[in-house]
Amino acid sequence: MFHVIVGFLGGMGLFFMGLKLSGDGVRAIVGNRFRSLFRTWTRTRATGLCTGFAAGLAFQSTSAISLLLASFVGAGTINAIQALPVMAGANIGSAFLVLMAVLDIRVLALCLLGVSGLIITFERPLRFVHAASIFFGVGLLLFGLGIVRTSCAPLAETEWFRAFVSSQGMPLPFYLLIGMAACLLLQTSAGVSILSITLAASGIMDGDDALAVIFGSLFGSSVLSRFYAIQLKGQRKLLVMGQVLFNVVGLGIFLPPFFIEHYTGLPLLLKPLAAIFPDLPERLTAINIAFDTLSALVVTAGLPVYHRLLSRLCPDETGSLDGLAYARELAHVSPETALALINKEQTRLGVHLPGFTASLRRAIDRCEGCDVRGLSRDGMNLLAQIDGCLLELVTRGRADGIASEVALLQDIQGVLRALFDGLAQLVSGLDARTVSPGMARLREMLLAALDALLLQVRDVLPGTDPEDWELLLTTLKDRENVMAGLRAQYLTGTQALPPEDQWRFLQASGLFERCVWLLRQLVRQEHRFLIAMGDMTGCDTTVAG
């Protein structure tokens, strides 16, 4: 018994270490060059399926792959139509990993460990080190499962254990819940499937119970993907929800015959396969592969309908900052057009700036806390994606002759990033539910002034009328004298604020001045860019001081 426990623990340790190493190895190779290649690999449904199949073998987690694809969709690397076949292929790849674990491939596992281990240790050839870490993880995973199977085999032959298992039979739905819980815990349905098949091969579980655990893990994978999609919006949420519905499609096909066979004895699933696959682990593996393969074929064949269904479930939010809207495909447009599209993304961010003051007004009216973390996070995420577009434009050698314009866009990036951060701090500083009457008046004054400036910026940024821009620059003049007068009045004068509000006012007034200065810089840089692109004639930018 001691050897059984030690062998099981050792094998499980190797199994989970293998999962971690292979996943870390794949994540390490995801860079700019990989993104470019990925776009090429997913141009057709067939190549997308093949790419997903390879990704499923490497990651062993369809939830992780769906999130990675969501990041690619959000960054504009590929669109949702291209990503859905990849996701379907990933499910097939993870299922074939189960087949590799069931077959007796100890020699292959040792070869993977040996060759990849030598490459990792001596770092020769250097370009294969990350790939070797993936194969080392897969080899370790398979080797660990072999140890588990060998260690648990003697346990199934003992009389007391067989008597215990037969006397402790549980209802079939309970095993579905076990599979779902195990998937949520281990974060991989493929890993749970492999474990249940291994236990069935050792005689610890019968076929129906093991298959119920497998189906439960697939449902758990959908629950896990749905949980990951909570914070996502638009096309990224659509893609992750595609993985949720993928397993729902498969369960809709396979669960009815499974339950009918179990409760009526009618041969519909496991029993008919006994003639083709006499061994129970082979039958379970065949059903697992058939589940993902058939679901993938159904989804891929009906891709337009599937995409329309997902679009209805996850509609794009009007005016959302979720992902790139204009600069998704820059490889096939001229550098000048690429600059204009990138600048339109920056204009989107400027148009959303009044959302900060609007959130604070709603919070004050409802006497509740103001939360602008979502707006700030979405803005920062979009800025990071725009950075990637600019980097791609430069690294591909397409910035010749437009270096000055690229530099202006980079300056706008810095100003927008500082603006989102400053406005978030200012709104959070003014979001106090208990303030003195004097501080309440000051807060309303600052909020009204800032809101008016942001709304004017929102209205002017998308246009090219020189008079509007000149008026905006005049409006954004330095307010140092005005703020100095307010500080003198509310800090030392007869209308001095209580001590607990004085520090809040000092912080708010400083942040207000900084935000106005940043708005002035944004308008100046944007104006210079439009002049450089020939979209607008010059106006006197020195008016704003």
KOLKOLTOR-833740 format. One record per residue (C-alpha): residue number from 0; residue in three letters; z, y, x. Coordinates in Angstrom, 3 decimals. Layout:
REM residues N
    nr   rest         zz         yy         xx
   NUM    ALA          Z          Y          X
...
***
This chain:
REM residues 545
    nr   rest         zz         yy         xx
     0    MET      0.000      0.000      0.000
     1    PHE      0.798      2.384      2.865
     2    HIS     -2.679      1.877      4.337
     3    VAL     -4.254      2.617      0.956
     4    ILE     -2.393      5.947      0.632
     5    VAL     -3.079      7.006      4.218
     6    GLY     -6.747      6.066      3.963
     7    PHE     -7.136      7.923      0.664
     8    LEU     -5.501     11.095      2.014
     9    GLY     -7.517     10.990      5.228
    10    GLY    -10.790     10.459      3.383
    11    MET    -10.053     13.279      0.946
    12    GLY     -9.237     15.611      3.822
    13    LEU    -12.592     14.867      5.460
    14    PHE    -14.373     15.196      2.104
    15    PHE    -13.041     18.681      1.328
    16    MET    -13.465     19.834      4.913
    17    GLY    -17.084     18.743      4.704
    18    LEU    -17.568     20.754      1.515
    19    LYS    -16.131     23.851      3.178
    20    LEU    -18.126     23.535      6.409
    21    SER    -21.461     23.002      4.687
    22    GLY    -20.901     25.916      2.278
    23    ASP    -19.825     28.244      5.113
    24    GLY    -22.883     27.231      7.125
    25    VAL    -25.254     28.125      4.303
    26    ARG    -23.590     31.485      3.696
    27    ALA    -23.903     32.305      7.406
    28    ILE    -27.718     32.156      7.329
    29    VAL    -28.115     34.469      4.315
    30    GLY    -29.460     37.679      5.897
    31    ASN    -32.369     40.106      5.572
    32    ARG    -34.906     37.646      6.990
    33    PHE    -33.615     34.936      4.673
    34    ARG    -34.024     37.257      1.688
    35    SER    -37.629     37.966      2.672
    36    LEU    -38.388     34.255      3.000
    37    PHE    -36.590     33.541     -0.252
    38    ARG    -38.894     35.918     -2.104
    39    THR    -41.871     33.950     -0.765
    40    TRP    -40.334     30.583     -1.637
    41    THR    -39.837     31.495     -5.301
    42    ARG    -43.271     32.861     -6.260
    43    THR    -44.091     29.869     -8.502
    44    ARG    -42.019     27.558    -10.696
    45    ALA    -42.765     24.562     -8.444
    46    THR    -41.704     26.286     -5.217
    47    GLY    -38.663     27.677     -7.008
    48    LEU    -37.615     24.174     -8.072
    49    CYS    -38.038     22.881     -4.503
    50    THR    -36.064     25.794     -3.064
    51    GLY    -33.281     25.214     -5.570
    52    PHE    -33.275     21.485     -4.799
    53    ALA    -32.655     22.206     -1.094
    54    ALA    -29.974     24.776     -1.951
    55    GLY    -28.215     22.272     -4.226
    56    LEU    -28.075     19.696     -1.435
    57    ALA    -26.539     22.255      0.915
    58    PHE    -24.075     24.097     -1.351
    59    GLN    -22.890     21.255     -3.628
    60    SER    -21.883     23.957     -6.126
    61    THR    -24.247     25.204     -8.807
    62    SER    -21.773     27.970     -9.693
    63    ALA    -21.924     29.294     -6.129
    64    ILE    -25.730     29.145     -6.154
    65    SER    -25.961     30.981     -9.493
    66    LEU    -23.756     33.775     -8.099
    67    LEU    -25.863     33.987     -4.939
    68    LEU    -29.020     34.183     -7.053
    69    ALA    -27.354     36.869     -9.179
    70    SER    -26.810     38.957     -6.038
    71    PHE    -30.484     38.531     -5.120
    72    VAL    -31.544     39.590     -8.618
    73    GLY    -29.214     42.591     -8.526
    74    ALA    -30.603     43.627     -5.133
    75    GLY    -34.176     43.357     -6.414
    76    THR    -35.084     40.516     -4.030
    77    ILE    -36.347     38.421     -6.954
    78    ASN    -36.365     38.762    -10.727
    79    ALA    -34.633     36.582    -13.301
    80    ILE    -37.819     34.667    -14.190
    81    GLN    -38.168     33.624    -10.524
    82    ALA    -34.485     32.750    -10.185
    83    LEU    -34.160     30.450    -13.221
    84    PRO    -36.336     27.609    -11.750
    85    VAL    -34.322     27.872     -8.517
    86    MET    -31.136     27.389    -10.485
    87    ALA    -32.631     24.392    -12.304
    88    GLY    -33.687     22.820     -8.992
    89    ALA    -30.212     23.397     -7.550
    90    ASN    -28.745     21.216    -10.278
    91    ILE    -31.121     18.389     -9.287
    92    GLY    -30.204     18.846     -5.615
    93    SER    -26.496     18.586     -6.294
    94    ALA    -27.136     15.426     -8.325
    95    PHE    -29.067     13.821     -5.457
    96    LEU    -26.110     14.521     -3.201
    97    VAL    -24.225     12.158     -5.508
    98    LEU    -26.896      9.511     -4.847
    99    MET    -26.485      9.951     -1.093
   100    ALA    -22.736      9.452     -1.449
   101    VAL    -23.084      6.265     -3.509
   102    LEU    -25.565      4.501     -1.243
   103    ASP    -24.324      2.827      1.907
   104    ILE    -25.498      5.378      4.438
   105    ARG    -22.706      5.180      6.991
   106    VAL    -25.254      5.063      9.800
   107    LEU    -26.874      8.273      8.500
   108    ALA    -23.466      9.951      8.204
   109    LEU    -22.608      9.065     11.803
   110    CYS    -26.001     10.301     13.002
   111    LEU    -25.505     13.607     11.186
   112    LEU    -22.045     14.010     12.689
   113    GLY    -23.205     13.088     16.181
   114    VAL    -26.344     15.221     16.457
   115    SER    -24.993     18.257     14.636
   116    GLY    -21.662     18.043     16.458
   117    LEU    -23.408     18.169     19.834
   118    ILE    -25.519     21.179     18.768
   119    ILE    -22.420     23.060     17.555
   120    THR    -20.373     22.220     20.666
   121    PHE    -22.959     23.137     23.308
   122    GLU    -24.765     25.790     21.178
   123    ARG    -28.133     24.373     22.200
   124    PRO    -30.599     25.160     20.754
   125    LEU    -28.870     28.332     19.638
   126    ARG    -31.121     28.987     16.621
   127    PHE    -30.081     25.663     15.045
   128    VAL    -26.292     26.201     15.241
   129    HIS    -25.880     27.416     11.648
   130    ALA    -28.125     24.662     10.308
   131    ALA    -26.151     22.116     12.358
   132    SER    -22.900     23.283     10.764
   133    ILE    -24.412     22.541      7.335
   134    PHE    -25.424     18.994      8.341
   135    PHE    -22.078     18.413     10.066
   136    GLY    -20.326     19.314      6.810
   137    VAL    -22.524     16.943      4.798
   138    GLY    -21.930     14.150      7.310
   139    LEU    -18.172     14.724      7.224
   140    LEU    -18.250     14.670      3.424
   141    LEU    -20.083     11.337      3.331
   142    PHE    -17.912      9.803      6.029
   143    GLY    -14.746     10.810      4.172
   144    LEU    -15.969      9.222      0.959
   145    GLY    -16.702      6.010      2.830
   146    ILE    -13.104      5.919      4.018
   147    VAL    -11.810      6.517      0.471
   148    ARG    -13.960      3.716     -0.937
   149    THR    -12.925      1.254      1.763
   150    SER     -9.236      2.152      1.467
   151    CYS     -9.062      1.925     -2.333
   152    ALA    -11.008     -1.337     -2.663
   153    PRO     -7.985     -3.647     -1.993
   154    LEU     -5.926     -1.748     -4.589
   155    ALA     -8.271     -2.740     -7.423
   156    GLU     -7.710     -6.429     -6.615
   157    THR     -3.935     -6.363     -7.125
   158    GLU     -2.677     -7.796    -10.434
   159    TRP     -0.053     -5.113    -11.038
   160    PHE     -2.573     -2.299    -10.670
   161    ARG     -5.116     -3.898    -13.015
   162    ALA     -2.354     -4.487    -15.571
   163    PHE     -1.244     -0.864    -15.239
   164    VAL     -4.764      0.517    -15.743
   165    SER     -5.481     -1.688    -18.754
   166    SER     -2.167     -0.791    -20.389
   167    GLN     -2.516      2.938    -19.811
   168    GLY     -5.965      3.423    -21.380
   169    MET     -6.434      6.913    -22.754
   170    PRO     -8.816      8.263    -25.414
   171    LEU    -12.279      9.145    -24.143
   172    PRO    -11.965     12.912    -24.836
   173    PHE     -8.977     12.987    -22.494
   174    TYR    -11.236     11.966    -19.601
   175    LEU    -13.607     14.784    -20.535
   176    LEU    -10.693     17.190    -20.125
   177    ILE     -9.771     15.597    -16.789
   178    GLY    -13.316     16.144    -15.528
   179    MET    -13.349     19.761    -16.696
   180    ALA     -9.965     20.497    -15.099
   181    ALA    -11.001     18.829    -11.838
   182    CYS    -14.179     20.938    -11.686
   183    LEU    -12.225     24.142    -12.283
   184    LEU     -9.806     23.133     -9.548
   185    LEU    -12.335     21.926     -6.958
   186    GLN    -15.037     24.495     -7.845
   187    THR    -17.800     21.857     -7.724
   188    SER    -19.066     19.452    -10.378
   189    ALA    -20.942     17.401     -7.758
   190    GLY    -17.699     16.746     -5.893
   191    VAL    -15.969     15.570     -9.079
   192    SER    -18.929     13.292     -9.912
   193    ILE    -18.803     11.736     -6.459
   194    LEU    -15.063     11.140     -6.732
   195    SER    -15.300      9.520    -10.170
   196    ILE    -18.149      7.230     -9.052
   197    THR    -16.160      6.288     -5.954
   198    LEU    -13.136      5.389     -8.105
   199    ALA    -15.364      3.382    -10.439
   200    ALA    -16.821      1.523     -7.454
   201    SER    -13.272      0.614     -6.402
   202    GLY    -12.454     -0.699     -9.883
   203    ILE     -9.907      2.000    -10.658
   204    MET    -11.943      3.392    -13.578
   205    ASP    -14.349      1.715    -15.967
   206    GLY    -17.860      2.984    -16.650
   207    ASP    -17.190      4.946    -19.844
   208    ASP    -14.154      6.701    -18.380
   209    ALA    -15.999      7.631    -15.187
   210    LEU    -19.007      8.892    -17.146
   211    ALA    -16.722     10.944    -19.386
   212    VAL    -15.194     12.560    -16.280
   213    ILE    -18.715     13.359    -15.006
   214    PHE    -19.729     14.964    -18.305
   215    GLY    -16.431     16.852    -18.394
   216    SER    -17.050     18.212    -14.896
   217    LEU    -20.477     19.467    -15.976
   218    PHE    -18.901     21.268    -18.916
   219    GLY    -16.276     22.625    -16.513
   220    SER    -19.078     23.954    -14.349
   221    SER    -20.350     25.947    -17.340
   222    VAL    -16.850     27.291    -18.013
   223    LEU    -16.569     28.265    -14.350
   224    SER    -19.921     30.033    -14.391
   225    ARG    -18.995     31.877    -17.598
   226    PHE    -15.778     33.027    -15.960
   227    TYR    -17.712     34.351    -12.966
   228    ALA    -20.050     36.255    -15.308
   229    ILE    -17.229     38.300    -16.885
   230    GLN    -17.620     41.167    -14.400
   231    LEU    -21.435     40.980    -14.282
   232    LYS    -23.904     42.949    -16.370
   233    GLY    -27.603     43.005    -17.153
   234    GLN    -29.908     40.660    -15.252
   235    ARG    -27.142     39.279    -13.049
   236    LYS    -25.116     38.199    -16.061
   237    LEU    -28.279     36.784    -17.645
   238    LEU    -28.848     34.526    -14.642
   239    VAL    -25.294     33.185    -14.490
   240    MET    -25.389     32.564    -18.244
   241    GLY    -28.569     30.585    -17.558
   242    GLN    -26.453     28.107    -15.600
   243    VAL    -23.967     27.943    -18.472
   244    LEU    -26.694     27.064    -20.977
   245    PHE    -28.340     24.650    -18.524
   246    ASN    -25.392     22.272    -18.747
   247    VAL    -25.154     22.850    -22.504
   248    VAL    -28.772     21.648    -22.813
   249    GLY    -27.976     18.500    -20.827
   250    LEU    -24.791     17.768    -22.745
   251    GLY    -26.675     18.201    -26.005
   252    ILE    -29.093     15.489    -24.871
   253    PHE    -26.649     12.981    -23.363
   254    LEU    -23.316     13.296    -25.197
   255    PRO    -24.470     12.026    -28.634
   256    PRO    -25.827      8.663    -27.342
   257    PHE    -22.803      8.325    -25.047
   258    PHE    -20.285      8.649    -27.903
   259    ILE    -22.362      6.448    -30.224
   260    GLU    -22.495      3.706    -27.581
   261    HIS    -18.768      3.948    -26.830
   262    TYR    -17.519      3.828    -30.425
   263    THR    -20.144      1.569    -32.061
   264    GLY    -21.275     -0.636    -29.171
   265    LEU    -24.937      0.252    -29.783
   266    PRO    -26.705      0.103    -26.363
   267    LEU    -28.013      3.614    -25.792
   268    LEU    -26.947      4.748    -22.301
   269    LEU    -24.892      2.637    -19.875
   270    LYS    -25.645     -0.803    -21.275
   271    PRO    -29.479     -0.602    -21.226
   272    LEU    -29.383      0.475    -17.577
   273    ALA    -27.472     -2.669    -16.581
   274    ALA    -30.751     -4.605    -16.400
   275    ILE    -32.186     -2.097    -13.907
   276    PHE    -28.998     -1.180    -12.015
   277    PRO    -26.544     -4.121    -12.034
   278    ASP    -23.895     -2.221    -10.050
   279    LEU    -21.809      0.279    -12.023
   280    PRO    -21.919      3.061     -9.364
   281    GLU    -25.718      2.896     -9.367
   282    ARG    -25.821      3.221    -13.160
   283    LEU    -23.492      6.221    -13.118
   284    THR    -25.534      7.860    -10.377
   285    ALA    -28.781      7.260    -12.263
   286    ILE    -27.361      8.910    -15.385
   287    ASN    -26.061     11.832    -13.319
   288    ILE    -29.478     12.403    -11.744
   289    ALA    -31.258     11.937    -15.092
   290    PHE    -28.940     14.522    -16.673
   291    ASP    -29.853     17.263    -14.196
   292    THR    -33.498     16.272    -13.793
   293    LEU    -34.245     16.099    -17.512
   294    SER    -32.381     19.348    -18.185
   295    ALA    -34.274     21.058    -15.341
   296    LEU    -37.631     19.878    -16.676
   297    VAL    -36.801     21.046    -20.206
   298    VAL    -35.651     24.466    -18.976
   299    THR    -38.602     24.938    -16.605
   300    ALA    -41.188     23.821    -19.160
   301    GLY    -39.789     26.207    -21.740
   302    LEU    -39.019     28.982    -19.273
   303    PRO    -40.426     31.889    -21.360
   304    VAL    -38.466     30.788    -24.439
   305    TYR    -35.357     30.133    -22.336
   306    HIS    -35.608     33.601    -20.779
   307    ARG    -36.013     35.276    -24.173
   308    LEU    -32.934     33.455    -25.465
   309    LEU    -30.900     34.588    -22.460
   310    SER    -32.204     38.147    -22.868
   311    ARG    -30.869     38.200    -26.420
   312    LEU    -27.498     36.874    -25.303
   313    CYS    -27.304     39.264    -22.325
   314    PRO    -29.268     42.427    -23.189
   315    ASP    -29.660     45.138    -20.572
   316    GLU    -27.206     47.965    -21.133
   317    THR    -28.947     51.294    -21.644
   318    GLY    -28.333     53.549    -18.657
   319    SER    -26.393     50.895    -16.789
   320    LEU    -25.977     51.137    -13.015
   321    ASP    -26.194     47.370    -12.742
   322    GLY    -28.748     46.703    -10.017
   323    LEU    -31.920     48.449     -8.947
   324    ALA    -34.168     49.731    -11.723
   325    TYR    -37.106     51.192     -9.781
   326    ALA    -36.967     49.969     -6.169
   327    ARG    -37.115     46.240     -6.859
   328    GLU    -40.542     45.577     -5.303
   329    LEU    -41.224     47.862     -2.341
   330    ALA    -43.266     45.477     -0.204
   331    HIS    -46.519     46.085     -2.088
   332    VAL    -46.373     49.879     -2.462
   333    SER    -47.109     52.671     -0.002
   334    PRO    -44.209     54.094      2.085
   335    GLU    -44.445     57.396      0.176
   336    THR    -44.177     55.595     -3.170
   337    ALA    -41.256     53.567     -1.819
   338    LEU    -39.448     56.790     -0.896
   339    ALA    -40.006     58.209     -4.382
   340    LEU    -38.697     55.026     -6.031
   341    ILE    -35.604     54.954     -3.815
   342    ASN    -34.925     58.597     -4.658
   343    LYS    -35.196     57.774     -8.379
   344    GLU    -32.375     55.263     -7.854
   345    GLN    -30.302     58.038     -6.266
   346    THR    -31.091     60.321     -9.193
   347    ARG    -29.752     57.618    -11.539
   348    LEU    -26.440     57.849     -9.718
   349    GLY    -26.367     61.635    -10.052
   350    VAL    -27.088     61.376    -13.773
   351    HIS    -24.034     59.110    -14.204
   352    LEU    -21.568     61.522    -12.531
   353    PRO    -20.399     63.080    -15.860
   354    GLY    -19.073     59.637    -16.752
   355    PHE    -15.961     60.395    -14.674
   356    THR    -14.922     63.457    -16.689
   357    ALA    -15.957     61.800    -19.952
   358    SER    -13.622     58.879    -19.197
   359    LEU    -10.732     61.259    -18.487
   360    ARG    -11.323     63.179    -21.735
   361    ARG    -11.297     59.963    -23.762
   362    ALA     -8.081     58.866    -22.069
   363    ILE     -6.357     62.212    -22.768
   364    ASP     -7.475     62.214    -26.410
   365    ARG     -6.211     58.642    -26.913
   366    CYS     -3.042     59.139    -24.829
   367    GLU     -3.914     56.151    -22.664
   368    GLY     -4.635     55.495    -19.014
   369    CYS     -8.017     56.432    -17.544
   370    ASP     -9.829     53.624    -15.744
   371    VAL    -12.968     54.626    -13.814
   372    ARG    -12.889     51.632    -11.476
   373    GLY    -15.886     50.040    -13.199
   374    LEU    -18.055     53.159    -12.849
   375    SER    -16.950     53.658     -9.260
   376    ARG    -17.568     50.005     -8.380
   377    ASP    -21.029     49.976     -9.993
   378    GLY    -21.951     53.173     -8.174
   379    MET    -20.847     51.832     -4.806
   380    ASN    -22.689     48.553     -5.405
   381    LEU    -25.913     50.388     -6.238
   382    LEU    -25.506     52.595     -3.152
   383    ALA    -25.199     49.456     -1.023
   384    GLN    -28.402     48.083     -2.557
   385    ILE    -30.205     51.379     -1.863
   386    ASP    -28.981     51.137      1.745
   387    GLY    -30.672     47.743      1.909
   388    CYS    -33.944     49.247      0.625
   389    LEU    -33.868     51.971      3.287
   390    LEU    -33.042     49.417      5.980
   391    GLU    -35.939     47.223      4.888
   392    LEU    -38.276     50.233      4.961
   393    VAL    -37.282     51.027      8.554
   394    THR    -37.046     47.505      9.993
   395    ARG    -40.487     46.575      8.682
   396    GLY    -42.029     49.429     10.648
   397    ARG    -43.081     51.337      7.535
   398    ALA    -41.167     54.533      8.362
   399    ASP    -43.761     55.939     10.773
   400    GLY    -44.653     59.445      9.655
   401    ILE    -41.871     59.630      7.054
   402    ALA    -38.810     59.548      9.333
   403    SER    -37.626     62.990      8.192
   404    GLU    -37.792     61.976      4.527
   405    VAL    -35.896     58.744      5.258
   406    ALA    -33.207     60.782      7.048
   407    LEU    -32.888     63.049      3.996
   408    LEU    -32.414     60.035      1.716
   409    GLN    -29.750     58.701      4.078
   410    ASP    -27.953     62.069      3.905
   411    ILE    -28.107     61.915      0.101
   412    GLN    -26.602     58.425      0.298
   413    GLY    -23.625     59.753      2.234
   414    VAL    -23.089     62.644     -0.183
   415    LEU    -23.288     60.379     -3.247
   416    ARG    -20.851     57.902     -1.725
   417    ALA    -18.366     60.712     -0.998
   418    LEU    -18.885     62.150     -4.495
   419    PHE    -18.117     58.872     -6.264
   420    ASP    -15.017     58.465     -4.145
   421    GLY    -13.870     62.086     -4.605
   422    LEU    -14.438     62.148     -8.358
   423    ALA    -12.568     58.861     -8.765
   424    GLN     -9.596     60.308     -6.845
   425    LEU     -9.683     63.593     -8.790
   426    VAL     -9.806     61.906    -12.194
   427    SER     -7.023     59.497    -11.214
   428    GLY     -4.889     62.425     -9.983
   429    LEU     -5.309     64.324    -13.256
   430    ASP     -4.606     61.209    -15.334
   431    ALA     -0.898     61.822    -15.946
   432    ARG      0.423     61.177    -19.438
   433    THR      3.520     63.371    -19.028
   434    VAL      2.822     66.827    -17.579
   435    SER      4.246     70.294    -18.174
   436    PRO      2.437     72.681    -20.554
   437    GLY      1.263     74.734    -17.574
   438    MET     -0.169     71.676    -15.821
   439    ALA     -1.840     70.602    -19.068
   440    ARG     -3.586     73.988    -19.260
   441    LEU     -4.669     73.742    -15.619
   442    ARG     -5.934     70.228    -16.151
   443    GLU     -8.038     71.321    -19.111
   444    MET     -9.368     74.269    -17.098
   445    LEU    -10.373     72.108    -14.112
   446    LEU    -11.774     69.397    -16.350
   447    ALA    -13.898     71.847    -18.368
   448    ALA    -15.275     73.536    -15.233
   449    LEU    -16.065     70.251    -13.493
   450    ASP    -17.589     68.743    -16.620
   451    ALA    -19.905     71.755    -17.038
   452    LEU    -21.070     71.480    -13.414
   453    LEU    -21.686     67.734    -13.636
   454    LEU    -23.624     68.079    -16.881
   455    GLN    -25.807     70.783    -15.350
   456    VAL    -26.454     68.579    -12.303
   457    ARG    -27.340     65.725    -14.639
   458    ASP    -29.882     67.858    -16.489
   459    VAL    -31.494     69.406    -13.404
   460    LEU    -31.725     66.490    -10.958
   461    PRO    -34.541     64.579    -12.738
   462    GLY    -36.686     67.737    -13.068
   463    THR    -38.760     69.856    -10.679
   464    ASP    -38.514     73.341    -12.210
   465    PRO    -37.696     75.752     -9.317
   466    GLU    -35.874     78.173    -11.632
   467    ASP    -33.503     75.449    -12.860
   468    TRP    -32.713     74.441     -9.291
   469    GLU    -32.103     78.035     -8.197
   470    LEU    -29.759     78.593    -11.158
   471    LEU    -27.893     75.374    -10.332
   472    LEU    -27.466     76.376     -6.702
   473    THR    -26.106     79.739     -7.845
   474    THR    -23.653     78.017    -10.201
   475    LEU    -22.392     75.800     -7.383
   476    LYS    -21.303     78.721     -5.222
   477    ASP    -18.079     78.528     -3.254
   478    ARG    -14.976     78.751     -5.457
   479    GLU    -12.449     79.279     -2.657
   480    ASN    -11.285     82.706     -3.926
   481    VAL    -10.861     81.447     -7.493
   482    MET     -8.803     78.455     -6.374
   483    ALA     -6.685     80.641     -4.075
   484    GLY     -5.836     82.891     -7.032
   485    LEU     -4.865     79.905     -9.187
   486    ARG     -2.617     78.537     -6.437
   487    ALA     -0.873     81.867     -6.056
   488    GLN     -0.355     82.110     -9.813
   489    TYR      0.898     78.575    -10.473
   490    LEU      2.781     77.841     -7.256
   491    THR      4.661     81.068     -6.447
   492    GLY      4.165     83.444     -9.400
   493    THR      5.981     83.841    -12.679
   494    GLN      3.997     80.942    -14.133
   495    ALA      4.975     78.570    -11.314
   496    LEU      4.741     74.917    -12.223
   497    PRO      7.699     72.515    -12.049
   498    PRO      8.110     70.920     -8.590
   499    GLU      6.789     67.528     -9.759
   500    ASP      3.527     69.162    -10.955
   501    GLN      3.011     71.471     -7.987
   502    TRP      2.026     68.640     -5.649
   503    ARG     -0.270     67.172     -8.293
   504    PHE     -1.964     70.571     -8.697
   505    LEU     -2.392     71.007     -4.935
   506    GLN     -4.089     67.621     -4.680
   507    ALA     -6.274     68.235     -7.733
   508    SER     -7.370     71.716     -6.627
   509    GLY     -8.269     70.451     -3.146
   510    LEU    -10.279     67.561     -4.574
   511    PHE    -11.964     69.917     -7.053
   512    GLU    -13.148     72.174     -4.232
   513    ARG    -14.361     69.167     -2.272
   514    CYS    -16.320     67.784     -5.246
   515    VAL    -17.984     71.156     -5.879
   516    TRP    -18.935     71.395     -2.195
   517    LEU    -20.365     67.867     -2.311
   518    LEU    -22.358     68.701     -5.441
   519    ARG    -23.802     71.690     -3.603
   520    GLN    -24.769     69.478     -0.662
   521    LEU    -26.336     66.924     -3.015
   522    VAL    -28.463     69.567     -4.707
   523    ARG    -29.519     71.067     -1.367
   524    GLN    -30.530     67.731      0.153
   525    GLU    -32.299     66.626     -3.013
   526    HIS    -34.176     69.934     -3.150
   527    ARG    -35.279     69.565      0.479
   528    PHE    -36.507     66.050     -0.208
   529    LEU    -38.562     67.152     -3.212
   530    ILE    -40.145     69.942     -1.149
   531    ALA    -40.909     67.502      1.687
   532    MET    -42.586     65.136     -0.788
   533    GLY    -44.616     68.019     -2.261
   534    ASP    -43.045     67.637     -5.719
   535    MET    -41.610     71.161     -5.846
   536    THR    -42.019     74.547     -4.214
   537    GLY    -39.166     76.053     -2.231
   538    CYS    -36.403     78.261     -3.540
   539    ASP    -33.666     80.158     -1.739
   540    THR    -31.034     77.535     -0.914
   541    THR    -28.871     80.125      0.863
   542    VAL    -27.878     81.577     -2.511
   543    ALA    -25.142     79.005     -2.912
   544    GLY    -23.383     80.153      0.260
***
